[in-house]
Amino acid sequence: MAKKAKKLSKEIVGNVVKITEVVTGKAMEFDFTKLPKEIQAKFGPFGLGHKLGDAAAGDSGQDAVDSITKTWDGLMAGNWAVRVAKGESVSVSAIASGIEKLPPKEAEAAKALLIKLGILKVPAAK
């Protein structure tokens, strides 16, 4: 799967958010402290919800609960960059390599299943 091209580059310097739109190169700066106080007050809970929600991205059930709790605990300890360990990922090339080691009949069945699941692509006609 190809990596999605970034459309924006973002940087936070103090209370200023710097955003550059990649295609135009347009650089913009937004000073958080210039927002009305009532908007600033809403950003705290909103940002916390985003941070905790992002921690559980791709998880469900107890894994999601554990990820959110670990992130909250890290924030409470003053650690903004809490990293939550995700499950091991397996590349398509590793799967293909494993299939090649199977007996021909099993390899064919495995390929057919992975194509049906959308993990492997249908081989191009020769």
MOPAC internal coordinates of N, CA, C and O (Angstrom, degrees):
PM7 1SCF
backbone

  N    0.0000 0     0.00 0     0.00 0    0    0    0
  C    1.4340 1     0.00 0     0.00 0    1    0    0
  C    1.5265 1   108.49 1     0.00 0    2    1    0
  O    1.2310 1   119.99 1   -51.26 1    3    2    1
  N    1.3246 1   117.62 1   128.74 1    3    2    1
  C    1.4574 1   121.93 1  -179.11 1    5    3    2
  C    1.5182 1   110.37 1   -72.93 1    6    5    3
  O    1.2310 1   121.49 1   -35.01 1    7    6    5
  N    1.3310 1   114.75 1   144.99 1    7    6    5
  C    1.4461 1   120.31 1   178.64 1    9    7    6
  C    1.5256 1   108.88 1   -76.16 1   10    9    7
  O    1.2310 1   120.78 1   -41.23 1   11   10    9
  N    1.3399 1   116.12 1   138.77 1   11   10    9
  C    1.4521 1   122.27 1  -178.92 1   13   11   10
  C    1.5322 1   109.78 1   -71.33 1   14   13   11
  O    1.2310 1   120.33 1   -47.32 1   15   14   13
  N    1.3299 1   116.97 1   132.68 1   15   14   13
  C    1.4592 1   121.14 1   179.39 1   17   15   14
  C    1.5263 1   109.84 1   -70.32 1   18   17   15
  O    1.2310 1   121.19 1   -41.60 1   19   18   17
  N    1.3346 1   115.32 1   138.40 1   19   18   17
  C    1.4586 1   119.88 1   179.23 1   21   19   18
  C    1.5230 1   109.54 1   -73.87 1   22   21   19
  O    1.2310 1   121.23 1   -43.93 1   23   22   21
  N    1.3364 1   115.25 1   136.07 1   23   22   21
  C    1.4585 1   121.10 1   178.38 1   25   23   22
  C    1.5148 1   111.50 1   -98.68 1   26   25   23
  O    1.2310 1   121.09 1   156.13 1   27   26   25
  N    1.3237 1   115.52 1   -23.87 1   27   26   25
  C    1.4589 1   121.23 1  -178.59 1   29   27   26
  C    1.5150 1   109.91 1  -132.91 1   30   29   27
  O    1.2310 1   120.79 1   -33.25 1   31   30   29
  N    1.3243 1   116.09 1   146.75 1   31   30   29
  C    1.4547 1   119.09 1   168.27 1   33   31   30
  C    1.5228 1   105.08 1  -113.90 1   34   33   31
  O    1.2310 1   120.77 1   -44.86 1   35   34   33
  N    1.3375 1   116.14 1   135.14 1   35   34   33
  C    1.4669 1   121.20 1  -176.14 1   37   35   34
  C    1.5089 1   109.96 1  -126.69 1   38   37   35
  O    1.2310 1   121.72 1   -35.67 1   39   38   37
  N    1.3235 1   114.31 1   144.33 1   39   38   37
  C    1.4537 1   121.23 1   177.21 1   41   39   38
  C    1.5216 1   107.53 1  -146.28 1   42   41   39
  O    1.2310 1   120.39 1   -38.37 1   43   42   41
  N    1.3215 1   116.86 1   141.63 1   43   42   41
  C    1.4597 1   121.08 1   176.23 1   45   43   42
  C    1.5205 1   107.37 1  -113.74 1   46   45   43
  O    1.2310 1   121.03 1   -57.52 1   47   46   45
  N    1.3239 1   115.63 1   122.48 1   47   46   45
  C    1.4587 1   121.84 1   178.14 1   49   47   46
  C    1.5231 1   106.90 1  -122.43 1   50   49   47
  O    1.2310 1   121.14 1   -73.45 1   51   50   49
  N    1.3307 1   115.42 1   106.55 1   51   50   49
  C    1.4622 1   119.40 1  -175.17 1   53   51   50
  C    1.5190 1   109.36 1    63.43 1   54   53   51
  O    1.2310 1   120.41 1    59.96 1   55   54   53
  N    1.3219 1   116.82 1  -120.04 1   55   54   53
  C    1.4652 1   121.99 1   178.48 1   57   55   54
  C    1.5265 1   112.58 1  -101.76 1   58   57   55
  O    1.2310 1   120.67 1  -171.09 1   59   58   57
  N    1.3317 1   116.32 1     8.91 1   59   58   57
  C    1.4639 1   120.91 1  -177.49 1   61   59   58
  C    1.5261 1   110.22 1  -104.39 1   62   61   59
  O    1.2310 1   121.22 1   -51.23 1   63   62   61
  N    1.3353 1   115.27 1   128.77 1   63   62   61
  C    1.4600 1   121.45 1   175.51 1   65   63   62
  C    1.5259 1   106.98 1   -98.96 1   66   65   63
  O    1.2310 1   121.16 1   -57.75 1   67   66   65
  N    1.3395 1   115.39 1   122.25 1   67   66   65
  C    1.4679 1   121.07 1   179.30 1   69   67   66
  C    1.5263 1   107.49 1  -106.95 1   70   69   67
  O    1.2310 1   120.93 1   -55.69 1   71   70   69
  N    1.3289 1   115.83 1   124.31 1   71   70   69
  C    1.4575 1   121.40 1  -179.58 1   73   71   70
  C    1.5220 1   108.23 1  -125.59 1   74   73   71
  O    1.2310 1   120.82 1   -49.19 1   75   74   73
  N    1.3258 1   116.04 1   130.81 1   75   74   73
  C    1.4581 1   121.05 1   175.43 1   77   75   74
  C    1.5149 1   107.97 1  -119.04 1   78   77   75
  O    1.2310 1   120.75 1   -55.14 1   79   78   77
  N    1.3406 1   116.17 1   124.86 1   79   78   77
  C    1.4657 1   121.39 1   175.49 1   81   79   78
  C    1.5251 1   105.91 1   -79.91 1   82   81   79
  O    1.2310 1   120.31 1   -56.68 1   83   82   81
  N    1.3334 1   117.01 1   123.32 1   83   82   81
  C    1.4570 1   122.31 1  -169.13 1   85   83   82
  C    1.5225 1   113.81 1   -65.69 1   86   85   83
  O    1.2310 1   119.14 1   135.77 1   87   86   85
  N    1.3270 1   119.25 1   -44.23 1   87   86   85
  C    1.4659 1   121.51 1  -175.45 1   89   87   86
  C    1.5303 1   111.56 1   -64.75 1   90   89   87
  O    1.2310 1   120.31 1   132.75 1   91   90   89
  N    1.3332 1   117.01 1   -47.25 1   91   90   89
  C    1.4670 1   120.76 1  -177.81 1   93   91   90
  C    1.5135 1   113.04 1   -86.93 1   94   93   91
  O    1.2310 1   120.59 1   158.89 1   95   94   93
  N    1.3384 1   116.47 1   -21.11 1   95   94   93
  C    1.4558 1   120.25 1  -175.24 1   97   95   94
  C    1.5229 1   112.46 1    77.03 1   98   97   95
  O    1.2310 1   120.20 1  -174.51 1   99   98   97
  N    1.3308 1   117.23 1     5.49 1   99   98   97
  C    1.4678 1   122.42 1  -178.91 1  101   99   98
  C    1.5263 1   110.09 1   -64.95 1  102  101   99
  O    1.2310 1   120.68 1   -59.02 1  103  102  101
  N    1.3449 1   116.30 1   120.98 1  103  102  101
  C    1.4586 1   122.24 1   178.79 1  105  103  102
  C    1.5281 1   108.82 1  -102.32 1  106  105  103
  O    1.2310 1   121.28 1   -46.27 1  107  106  105
  N    1.3253 1   115.16 1   133.73 1  107  106  105
  C    1.4654 1   120.87 1  -179.30 1  109  107  106
  C    1.5197 1   108.62 1  -130.15 1  110  109  107
  O    1.2310 1   120.57 1   -30.42 1  111  110  109
  N    1.3359 1   116.52 1   149.58 1  111  110  109
  C    1.4571 1   121.70 1   177.36 1  113  111  110
  C    1.5183 1   109.26 1  -128.49 1  114  113  111
  O    1.2310 1   121.20 1   -43.06 1  115  114  113
  N    1.3435 1   115.30 1   136.94 1  115  114  113
  C    1.4589 1   121.50 1  -178.86 1  117  115  114
  C    1.5197 1   108.84 1  -130.65 1  118  117  115
  O    1.2310 1   120.64 1   -63.47 1  119  118  117
  N    1.3252 1   116.38 1   116.53 1  119  118  117
  C    1.4625 1   122.09 1  -178.77 1  121  119  118
  C    1.5242 1   109.27 1   -89.40 1  122  121  119
  O    1.2310 1   120.80 1   -67.57 1  123  122  121
  N    1.3080 1   116.07 1   112.43 1  123  122  121
  C    1.4609 1   122.55 1  -178.88 1  125  123  122
  C    1.5337 1   111.72 1   -55.10 1  126  125  123
  O    1.2310 1   120.22 1   141.11 1  127  126  125
  N    1.3189 1   117.19 1   -38.89 1  127  126  125
  C    1.4663 1   121.05 1  -175.39 1  129  127  126
  C    1.5227 1   113.06 1   -68.65 1  130  129  127
  O    1.2310 1   119.91 1   166.83 1  131  130  129
  N    1.3189 1   117.79 1   -13.17 1  131  130  129
  C    1.4732 1   121.02 1   178.62 1  133  131  130
  C    1.5308 1   112.33 1   -85.84 1  134  133  131
  O    1.2310 1   120.56 1   170.30 1  135  134  133
  N    1.3274 1   116.54 1    -9.70 1  135  134  133
  C    1.4686 1   119.86 1   177.43 1  137  135  134
  C    1.5264 1   109.38 1   -70.44 1  138  137  135
  O    1.2310 1   120.14 1   -28.75 1  139  138  137
  N    1.3391 1   117.34 1   151.25 1  139  138  137
  C    1.4720 1   119.46 1   174.38 1  141  139  138
  C    1.5379 1   110.15 1   -57.54 1  142  141  139
  O    1.2310 1   120.45 1   -33.88 1  143  142  141
  N    1.3251 1   116.74 1   146.12 1  143  142  141
  C    1.4719 1   122.34 1  -177.06 1  145  143  142
  C    1.5271 1   112.36 1   -55.03 1  146  145  143
  O    1.2310 1   119.55 1   141.96 1  147  146  145
  N    1.3496 1   118.47 1   -38.04 1  147  146  145
  C    1.4676 1   119.56 1  -179.14 1  149  147  146
  C    1.5322 1   111.54 1   -67.62 1  150  149  147
  O    1.2310 1   120.01 1   148.55 1  151  150  149
  N    1.3261 1   117.58 1   -31.45 1  151  150  149
  C    1.4734 1   120.68 1   176.80 1  153  151  150
  C    1.5284 1   109.03 1   -73.21 1  154  153  151
  O    1.2310 1   120.15 1   137.91 1  155  154  153
  N    1.3225 1   117.32 1   -42.09 1  155  154  153
  C    1.4650 1   120.51 1   176.65 1  157  155  154
  C    1.5293 1   110.72 1   -57.44 1  158  157  155
  O    1.2310 1   120.71 1   138.19 1  159  158  157
  N    1.3222 1   116.24 1   -41.81 1  159  158  157
  C    1.4733 1   120.84 1  -178.69 1  161  159  158
  C    1.5277 1   111.37 1   -63.78 1  162  161  159
  O    1.2310 1   120.08 1   146.64 1  163  162  161
  N    1.3198 1   117.45 1   -33.36 1  163  162  161
  C    1.4700 1   120.59 1   179.46 1  165  163  162
  C    1.5257 1   112.01 1   -75.70 1  166  165  163
  O    1.2310 1   120.40 1   153.99 1  167  166  165
  N    1.3292 1   116.85 1   -26.01 1  167  166  165
  C    1.4537 1   119.75 1  -178.65 1  169  167  166
  C    1.5258 1   112.91 1   -67.40 1  170  169  167
  O    1.2310 1   119.56 1   149.14 1  171  170  169
  N    1.3242 1   118.44 1   -30.86 1  171  170  169
  C    1.4696 1   120.77 1  -179.63 1  173  171  170
  C    1.5238 1   111.57 1   -58.59 1  174  173  171
  O    1.2310 1   119.62 1   118.46 1  175  174  173
  N    1.3418 1   118.33 1   -61.54 1  175  174  173
  C    1.4695 1   119.67 1   179.49 1  177  175  174
  C    1.5358 1   112.57 1   -62.51 1  178  177  175
  O    1.2310 1   120.17 1   143.90 1  179  178  177
  N    1.3351 1   117.28 1   -36.10 1  179  178  177
  C    1.4613 1   120.95 1   178.93 1  181  179  178
  C    1.5284 1   110.22 1   -62.45 1  182  181  179
  O    1.2310 1   120.78 1   131.93 1  183  182  181
  N    1.3355 1   116.12 1   -48.07 1  183  182  181
  C    1.4656 1   121.10 1   179.67 1  185  183  182
  C    1.5153 1   112.09 1   -63.83 1  186  185  183
  O    1.2310 1   120.60 1   140.66 1  187  186  185
  N    1.3331 1   116.46 1   -39.34 1  187  186  185
  C    1.4675 1   120.35 1   178.26 1  189  187  186
  C    1.5237 1   110.24 1   -63.34 1  190  189  187
  O    1.2310 1   120.69 1   136.93 1  191  190  189
  N    1.3240 1   116.28 1   -43.07 1  191  190  189
  C    1.4624 1   120.02 1   177.72 1  193  191  190
  C    1.5140 1   111.59 1   -60.12 1  194  193  191
  O    1.2310 1   120.72 1   139.24 1  195  194  193
  N    1.3321 1   116.23 1   -40.76 1  195  194  193
  C    1.4671 1   120.62 1   178.37 1  197  195  194
  C    1.5237 1   110.82 1   -65.23 1  198  197  195
  O    1.2310 1   120.51 1   132.51 1  199  198  197
  N    1.3150 1   116.63 1   -47.49 1  199  198  197
  C    1.4693 1   121.61 1  -177.84 1  201  199  198
  C    1.5321 1   110.35 1   -59.97 1  202  201  199
  O    1.2310 1   120.60 1   133.69 1  203  202  201
  N    1.3333 1   116.47 1   -46.31 1  203  202  201
  C    1.4659 1   119.94 1  -179.02 1  205  203  202
  C    1.5255 1   111.39 1   -70.07 1  206  205  203
  O    1.2310 1   120.23 1   141.74 1  207  206  205
  N    1.3265 1   117.17 1   -38.26 1  207  206  205
  C    1.4598 1   120.81 1   177.30 1  209  207  206
  C    1.5163 1   111.90 1   -64.51 1  210  209  207
  O    1.2310 1   120.46 1   137.99 1  211  210  209
  N    1.3342 1   116.73 1   -42.01 1  211  210  209
  C    1.4640 1   120.86 1   178.23 1  213  211  210
  C    1.5282 1   111.41 1   -62.06 1  214  213  211
  O    1.2310 1   120.71 1   147.25 1  215  214  213
  N    1.3317 1   116.25 1   -32.75 1  215  214  213
  C    1.4674 1   120.04 1  -179.32 1  217  215  214
  C    1.5288 1   111.19 1   -61.63 1  218  217  215
  O    1.2310 1   120.71 1   149.73 1  219  218  217
  N    1.3194 1   116.25 1   -30.27 1  219  218  217
  C    1.4733 1   120.49 1  -177.25 1  221  219  218
  C    1.5201 1   112.73 1   -96.82 1  222  221  219
  O    1.2310 1   119.80 1  -174.05 1  223  222  221
  N    1.3116 1   117.99 1     5.95 1  223  222  221
  C    1.4658 1   120.67 1  -178.43 1  225  223  222
  C    1.5245 1   110.84 1   -55.09 1  226  225  223
  O    1.2310 1   121.23 1   -52.50 1  227  226  225
  N    1.3177 1   115.25 1   127.50 1  227  226  225
  C    1.4592 1   120.88 1   178.98 1  229  227  226
  C    1.5171 1   114.08 1    84.46 1  230  229  227
  O    1.2310 1   120.27 1   174.16 1  231  230  229
  N    1.3219 1   117.09 1    -5.84 1  231  230  229
  C    1.4586 1   121.23 1   179.98 1  233  231  230
  C    1.5185 1   110.08 1  -103.72 1  234  233  231
  O    1.2310 1   120.88 1   -14.39 1  235  234  233
  N    1.3202 1   115.92 1   165.61 1  235  234  233
  C    1.4596 1   121.33 1   171.43 1  237  235  234
  C    1.5184 1   107.77 1  -152.08 1  238  237  235
  O    1.2310 1   121.21 1   -13.68 1  239  238  237
  N    1.3247 1   115.30 1   166.32 1  239  238  237
  C    1.4624 1   120.04 1   177.74 1  241  239  238
  C    1.5079 1   112.27 1    60.40 1  242  241  239
  O    1.2310 1   121.17 1    38.46 1  243  242  241
  N    1.3306 1   115.37 1  -141.54 1  243  242  241
  C    1.4628 1   120.94 1  -175.99 1  245  243  242
  C    1.5170 1   112.06 1   -62.89 1  246  245  243
  O    1.2310 1   119.76 1   148.31 1  247  246  245
  N    1.3549 1   118.07 1   -31.69 1  247  246  245
  C    1.4676 1   120.06 1   177.84 1  249  247  246
  C    1.5283 1   110.46 1   -61.23 1  250  249  247
  O    1.2310 1   120.01 1   138.65 1  251  250  249
  N    1.3387 1   117.58 1   -41.35 1  251  250  249
  C    1.4625 1   121.37 1   178.14 1  253  251  250
  C    1.5166 1   110.52 1   -64.84 1  254  253  251
  O    1.2310 1   120.59 1   134.94 1  255  254  253
  N    1.3280 1   116.47 1   -45.06 1  255  254  253
  C    1.4683 1   121.16 1   178.98 1  257  255  254
  C    1.5244 1   109.98 1   -59.30 1  258  257  255
  O    1.2310 1   120.18 1   134.63 1  259  258  257
  N    1.3268 1   117.27 1   -45.37 1  259  258  257
  C    1.4655 1   121.56 1  -179.60 1  261  259  258
  C    1.5295 1   111.48 1   -63.15 1  262  261  259
  O    1.2310 1   120.13 1   138.35 1  263  262  261
  N    1.3350 1   117.36 1   -41.65 1  263  262  261
  C    1.4611 1   121.45 1  -179.89 1  265  263  262
  C    1.5277 1   111.15 1   -64.04 1  266  265  263
  O    1.2310 1   120.85 1   135.31 1  267  266  265
  N    1.3234 1   115.97 1   -44.69 1  267  266  265
  C    1.4651 1   120.41 1   179.98 1  269  267  266
  C    1.5283 1   110.28 1   -64.51 1  270  269  267
  O    1.2310 1   120.46 1   135.41 1  271  270  269
  N    1.3351 1   116.73 1   -44.59 1  271  270  269
  C    1.4652 1   121.17 1  -179.21 1  273  271  270
  C    1.5232 1   111.10 1   -63.14 1  274  273  271
  O    1.2310 1   120.30 1   137.50 1  275  274  273
  N    1.3297 1   117.02 1   -42.50 1  275  274  273
  C    1.4680 1   120.64 1   179.62 1  277  275  274
  C    1.5252 1   110.31 1   -63.28 1  278  277  275
  O    1.2310 1   120.55 1   139.20 1  279  278  277
  N    1.3196 1   116.55 1   -40.80 1  279  278  277
  C    1.4618 1   120.14 1   179.18 1  281  279  278
  C    1.5260 1   110.67 1   -65.65 1  282  281  279
  O    1.2310 1   120.12 1   134.93 1  283  282  281
  N    1.3297 1   117.38 1   -45.07 1  283  282  281
  C    1.4722 1   121.40 1   177.98 1  285  283  282
  C    1.5301 1   110.33 1   -58.68 1  286  285  283
  O    1.2310 1   120.69 1   133.47 1  287  286  285
  N    1.3400 1   116.28 1   -46.53 1  287  286  285
  C    1.4613 1   120.42 1  -179.74 1  289  287  286
  C    1.5277 1   110.86 1   -60.79 1  290  289  287
  O    1.2310 1   120.49 1   139.42 1  291  290  289
  N    1.3281 1   116.67 1   -40.58 1  291  290  289
  C    1.4626 1   120.58 1   178.04 1  293  291  290
  C    1.5195 1   112.06 1   -64.57 1  294  293  291
  O    1.2310 1   120.56 1   137.44 1  295  294  293
  N    1.3261 1   116.53 1   -42.56 1  295  294  293
  C    1.4655 1   120.30 1   177.86 1  297  295  294
  C    1.5267 1   110.53 1   -62.84 1  298  297  295
  O    1.2310 1   120.57 1   137.77 1  299  298  297
  N    1.3204 1   116.52 1   -42.23 1  299  298  297
  C    1.4654 1   120.71 1   179.37 1  301  299  298
  C    1.5339 1   111.16 1   -63.46 1  302  301  299
  O    1.2310 1   120.49 1   153.53 1  303  302  301
  N    1.3368 1   116.67 1   -26.47 1  303  302  301
  C    1.4663 1   121.36 1   178.26 1  305  303  302
  C    1.5289 1   111.70 1   -87.92 1  306  305  303
  O    1.2310 1   120.65 1  -177.44 1  307  306  305
  N    1.3499 1   116.36 1     2.56 1  307  306  305
  C    1.4645 1   119.90 1   178.70 1  309  307  306
  C    1.5095 1   114.59 1    87.91 1  310  309  307
  O    1.2310 1   119.93 1  -166.63 1  311  310  309
  N    1.3237 1   117.74 1    13.37 1  311  310  309
  C    1.4590 1   121.98 1  -178.78 1  313  311  310
  C    1.5305 1   109.84 1  -102.57 1  314  313  311
  O    1.2310 1   120.17 1   -74.47 1  315  314  313
  N    1.3216 1   117.29 1   105.53 1  315  314  313
  C    1.4604 1   122.03 1   179.75 1  317  315  314
  C    1.5171 1   111.19 1   -70.93 1  318  317  315
  O    1.2310 1   120.18 1   141.28 1  319  318  317
  N    1.3323 1   117.26 1   -38.72 1  319  318  317
  C    1.4701 1   122.28 1  -172.10 1  321  319  318
  C    1.5191 1   111.57 1   -94.09 1  322  321  319
  O    1.2310 1   120.57 1  -126.33 1  323  322  321
  N    1.3248 1   116.51 1    53.67 1  323  322  321
  C    1.4673 1   120.48 1   178.08 1  325  323  322
  C    1.5246 1   108.16 1   -67.20 1  326  325  323
  O    1.2310 1   120.48 1   -47.94 1  327  326  325
  N    1.3239 1   116.69 1   132.06 1  327  326  325
  C    1.4620 1   121.20 1   177.32 1  329  327  326
  C    1.5166 1   108.46 1  -110.42 1  330  329  327
  O    1.2310 1   121.11 1   -53.93 1  331  330  329
  N    1.3131 1   115.49 1   126.07 1  331  330  329
  C    1.4502 1   120.87 1   178.69 1  333  331  330
  C    1.5221 1   107.35 1  -102.30 1  334  333  331
  O    1.2310 1   120.48 1   -56.52 1  335  334  333
  N    1.3279 1   116.69 1   123.48 1  335  334  333
  C    1.4645 1   120.61 1  -179.43 1  337  335  334
  C    1.5242 1   109.23 1   -66.91 1  338  337  335
  O    1.2310 1   120.91 1   -53.06 1  339  338  337
  N    1.2969 1   115.87 1   126.94 1  339  338  337
  C    1.4692 1   121.48 1   176.69 1  341  339  338
  C    1.5213 1   108.02 1   -99.83 1  342  341  339
  O    1.2310 1   121.34 1   -15.87 1  343  342  341
  N    1.3046 1   115.05 1   164.13 1  343  342  341
  C    1.4604 1   120.22 1   179.07 1  345  343  342
  C    1.5215 1   111.19 1   -61.56 1  346  345  343
  O    1.2310 1   121.57 1   -19.86 1  347  346  345
  N    1.2927 1   114.60 1   160.14 1  347  346  345
  C    1.4606 1   120.47 1   179.95 1  349  347  346
  C    1.5197 1   110.17 1   -63.16 1  350  349  347
  O    1.2310 1   120.73 1   -44.05 1  351  350  349
  N    1.3159 1   116.20 1   135.95 1  351  350  349
  C    1.4599 1   118.97 1   177.44 1  353  351  350
  C    1.5346 1   108.83 1  -102.62 1  354  353  351
  O    1.2310 1   121.14 1   -29.16 1  355  354  353
  N    1.3017 1   115.42 1   150.84 1  355  354  353
  C    1.4599 1   121.25 1  -179.18 1  357  355  354
  C    1.5198 1   107.98 1  -122.16 1  358  357  355
  O    1.2310 1   120.67 1   -52.88 1  359  358  357
  N    1.3141 1   116.33 1   127.12 1  359  358  357
  C    1.4601 1   120.42 1  -179.24 1  361  359  358
  C    1.5257 1   110.62 1   -78.45 1  362  361  359
  O    1.2310 1   120.97 1   -24.44 1  363  362  361
  N    1.3188 1   115.75 1   155.56 1  363  362  361
  C    1.4633 1   121.35 1   177.37 1  365  363  362
  C    1.5269 1   109.58 1   -61.56 1  366  365  363
  O    1.2310 1   120.41 1   142.91 1  367  366  365
  N    1.3281 1   116.82 1   -37.09 1  367  366  365
  C    1.4693 1   118.96 1  -179.71 1  369  367  366
  C    1.5360 1   110.56 1   -66.09 1  370  369  367
  O    1.2310 1   119.65 1   146.27 1  371  370  369
  N    1.3369 1   118.27 1   -33.73 1  371  370  369
  C    1.4702 1   120.48 1   176.96 1  373  371  370
  C    1.5289 1   110.25 1   -68.09 1  374  373  371
  O    1.2310 1   120.86 1   141.88 1  375  374  373
  N    1.3370 1   115.95 1   -38.12 1  375  374  373
  C    1.4685 1   119.92 1   177.48 1  377  375  374
  C    1.5251 1   109.71 1   -63.87 1  378  377  375
  O    1.2310 1   120.83 1   132.26 1  379  378  377
  N    1.3330 1   116.03 1   -47.74 1  379  378  377
  C    1.4669 1   120.52 1  -179.23 1  381  379  378
  C    1.5325 1   110.59 1   -60.45 1  382  381  379
  O    1.2310 1   120.81 1   140.21 1  383  382  381
  N    1.3221 1   116.06 1   -39.79 1  383  382  381
  C    1.4630 1   120.35 1   179.24 1  385  383  382
  C    1.5282 1   110.68 1   -63.83 1  386  385  383
  O    1.2310 1   120.46 1   140.15 1  387  386  385
  N    1.3264 1   116.73 1   -39.85 1  387  386  385
  C    1.4612 1   121.08 1   178.76 1  389  387  386
  C    1.5144 1   112.07 1   -67.02 1  390  389  387
  O    1.2310 1   120.67 1   141.84 1  391  390  389
  N    1.3223 1   116.32 1   -38.16 1  391  390  389
  C    1.4694 1   120.71 1   179.60 1  393  391  390
  C    1.5229 1   110.62 1   -63.30 1  394  393  391
  O    1.2310 1   120.74 1   142.07 1  395  394  393
  N    1.3210 1   116.20 1   -37.93 1  395  394  393
  C    1.4676 1   120.73 1  -179.25 1  397  395  394
  C    1.5240 1   112.06 1   -61.95 1  398  397  395
  O    1.2310 1   119.81 1   157.76 1  399  398  397
  N    1.3132 1   117.98 1   -22.24 1  399  398  397
  C    1.4659 1   122.06 1  -178.42 1  401  399  398
  C    1.5309 1   112.52 1   -86.18 1  402  401  399
  O    1.2310 1   120.51 1   171.01 1  403  402  401
  N    1.3364 1   116.63 1    -8.99 1  403  402  401
  C    1.4618 1   120.71 1  -179.85 1  405  403  402
  C    1.5265 1   111.24 1   -80.10 1  406  405  403
  O    1.2310 1   120.14 1   -22.07 1  407  406  405
  N    1.3388 1   117.33 1   157.93 1  407  406  405
  C    1.4637 1   120.04 1   172.31 1  409  407  406
  C    1.5348 1   108.21 1   -59.34 1  410  409  407
  O    1.2310 1   119.65 1   -30.96 1  411  410  409
  N    1.3274 1   118.27 1   149.04 1  411  410  409
  C    1.4669 1   122.12 1  -174.08 1  413  411  410
  C    1.5364 1   115.53 1   -48.66 1  414  413  411
  O    1.2310 1   119.95 1   135.61 1  415  414  413
  N    1.3276 1   117.70 1   -44.39 1  415  414  413
  C    1.4717 1   120.65 1  -177.87 1  417  415  414
  C    1.5378 1   110.66 1   -65.71 1  418  417  415
  O    1.2310 1   120.88 1   136.39 1  419  418  417
  N    1.3340 1   115.93 1   -43.61 1  419  418  417
  C    1.4680 1   120.20 1   179.22 1  421  419  418
  C    1.5319 1   110.88 1   -67.68 1  422  421  419
  O    1.2310 1   120.86 1   141.56 1  423  422  421
  N    1.3296 1   115.96 1   -38.44 1  423  422  421
  C    1.4627 1   120.57 1   179.13 1  425  423  422
  C    1.5271 1   110.35 1   -61.63 1  426  425  423
  O    1.2310 1   120.60 1   137.15 1  427  426  425
  N    1.3193 1   116.46 1   -42.85 1  427  426  425
  C    1.4653 1   121.40 1   179.50 1  429  427  426
  C    1.5278 1   110.59 1   -63.05 1  430  429  427
  O    1.2310 1   120.12 1   136.16 1  431  430  429
  N    1.3369 1   117.38 1   -43.84 1  431  430  429
  C    1.4639 1   121.88 1   179.20 1  433  431  430
  C    1.5294 1   110.52 1   -64.49 1  434  433  431
  O    1.2310 1   120.37 1   138.35 1  435  434  433
  N    1.3311 1   116.90 1   -41.65 1  435  434  433
  C    1.4731 1   121.08 1   179.72 1  437  435  434
  C    1.5229 1   110.72 1   -64.84 1  438  437  435
  O    1.2310 1   120.48 1   136.07 1  439  438  437
  N    1.3379 1   116.69 1   -43.93 1  439  438  437
  C    1.4731 1   120.86 1   178.31 1  441  439  438
  C    1.5264 1   110.35 1   -60.37 1  442  441  439
  O    1.2310 1   120.39 1   134.98 1  443  442  441
  N    1.3182 1   116.86 1   -45.02 1  443  442  441
  C    1.4684 1   121.23 1  -179.35 1  445  443  442
  C    1.5254 1   110.53 1   -60.44 1  446  445  443
  O    1.2310 1   120.14 1   137.17 1  447  446  445
  N    1.3196 1   117.34 1   -42.83 1  447  446  445
  C    1.4576 1   120.95 1   179.65 1  449  447  446
  C    1.5310 1   110.94 1   -65.41 1  450  449  447
  O    1.2310 1   120.15 1   134.89 1  451  450  449
  N    1.3270 1   117.31 1   -45.11 1  451  450  449
  C    1.4683 1   120.83 1  -178.80 1  453  451  450
  C    1.5265 1   111.79 1   -67.00 1  454  453  451
  O    1.2310 1   120.08 1   147.77 1  455  454  453
  N    1.3215 1   117.45 1   -32.23 1  455  454  453
  C    1.4697 1   121.10 1   174.55 1  457  455  454
  C    1.5179 1   109.27 1   -67.34 1  458  457  455
  O    1.2310 1   120.58 1   136.15 1  459  458  457
  N    1.3254 1   116.50 1   -43.85 1  459  458  457
  C    1.4682 1   121.55 1   179.67 1  461  459  458
  C    1.5308 1   111.07 1   -61.99 1  462  461  459
  O    1.2310 1   120.28 1   143.84 1  463  462  461
  N    1.3367 1   117.06 1   -36.16 1  463  462  461
  C    1.4614 1   122.17 1   178.91 1  465  463  462
  C    1.5334 1   112.82 1   -79.69 1  466  465  463
  O    1.2310 1   120.70 1   171.26 1  467  466  465
  N    1.3396 1   116.26 1    -8.74 1  467  466  465
  C    1.4637 1   120.11 1   179.23 1  469  467  466
  C    1.5165 1   114.09 1    83.56 1  470  469  467
  O    1.2310 1   120.39 1  -167.89 1  471  470  469
  N    1.3278 1   116.85 1    12.11 1  471  470  469
  C    1.4646 1   120.61 1  -179.60 1  473  471  470
  C    1.5181 1   110.27 1   -82.96 1  474  473  471
  O    1.2310 1   120.73 1   139.75 1  475  474  473
  N    1.3265 1   116.20 1   -40.25 1  475  474  473
  C    1.4707 1   121.04 1   175.87 1  477  475  474
  C    1.5255 1   107.94 1  -109.48 1  478  477  475
  O    1.2310 1   121.01 1   -25.75 1  479  478  477
  N    1.3269 1   115.67 1   154.25 1  479  478  477
  C    1.4628 1   120.57 1   178.10 1  481  479  478
  C    1.5156 1   109.89 1   -91.62 1  482  481  479
  O    1.2310 1   121.43 1   -26.75 1  483  482  481
  N    1.3198 1   114.87 1   153.25 1  483  482  481
  C    1.4585 1   120.67 1   176.60 1  485  483  482
  C    1.5164 1   107.53 1   -66.08 1  486  485  483
  O    1.2310 1   120.03 1   -50.79 1  487  486  485
  N    1.3468 1   117.54 1   129.21 1  487  486  485
  C    1.4737 1   119.46 1  -179.62 1  489  487  486
  C    1.5365 1   110.02 1   -62.29 1  490  489  487
  O    1.2310 1   121.15 1   -37.91 1  491  490  489
  N    1.3118 1   115.41 1   142.09 1  491  490  489
  C    1.4669 1   120.45 1   178.41 1  493  491  490
  C    1.5124 1   110.01 1   -67.99 1  494  493  491
  O    1.2310 1   120.52 1   -36.80 1  495  494  493
  N    1.3302 1   116.61 1   143.20 1  495  494  493
  C    1.4677 1   122.35 1   179.10 1  497  495  494
  C    1.5201 1   108.71 1   -67.04 1  498  497  495
  O    1.2310 1   121.36 1   -37.89 1  499  498  497
  N    1.3575 1   115.01 1   142.11 1  499  498  497
  C    1.4757 1   119.29 1  -178.98 1  501  499  498
  C    1.5036 1   110.25 1   -94.02 1  502  501  499
  O    1.2310 1   120.10 1   180.00 1  503  502  501

